[in-house]
Amino acid sequence: MEDIKNFLSKYKGAIIGVIVAIIILATRLYEVIVGILLILAGAFVGNYIQQNKDEVKDKTKKFIDKM
């Protein structure tokens, strides 16, 4: 019994992670999570471009010239 308690206390984070992953996969919630991550990535890229317009313009122009 003591071995089981040691195992659970040592690996409880991994066990909780596996349970959460199974729930996410079983409910197809991962599709929503992927959508939210794509929205956040788009917002981050848009904000970066807006804050660094000249730098992005120069890098884009150099990239197009190389092609």
N, C-alpha and C positions, 0 to 999 in steps of 0.2 A: 504494500500500500504506500509505503514511503517513496518507493521508486516512481510510482505514478505521480505523486505530488511533486517530486523533484522535476520530472519530465514536463509536467504541465506548467510549473513555475518558470522553468528554463525556456520553454518554447511557446509561451502563451501568445506572444506577439505574432509569431508565424501561424499559429492555429487560428487566431482571429482573422488574420489576413486571408487565409485559405477559405474560411467561412464566408467572409465578405465577397471574395472573388466568385465563389460558387453562387451566392445570391445574385450578384450582378449578372453573371452569365445566364442563370436560370430565368431572370426576369427581363432579359434583353435590355437592361438598363445601360449597357455599354454603348449602345447606339446614341443615346442621349448624351452620355459623357463625351463621346467623340465629337458630337455636334457642338457641345459647349466649348471644348478645347479648340476646335476650328474657329469658332467665333472669337474666342479670346486671342488666338494667334493672329487673326485678321485685324483685330483692333490694335494689337501691339505693333504689327508691321505698318499699319496706317498711321499710327501716332509717330513712329520712328521716321517715316518718310516726311510727315508734316514738319517735324522738328528739325530735320536735316535735309531740307529741299535741295540746296546747292550741292552738297556732297553726294546725295543720291543721283542727282542729275548728271554730275561728272562721271560717276561710276557707271551709270547706265550708258552714257555716250561712249565711254571707253570700251565697254563690253560689246556694244553694237558695232563699233569700228573694227574690233577684232574679228567679228564674224564676216 
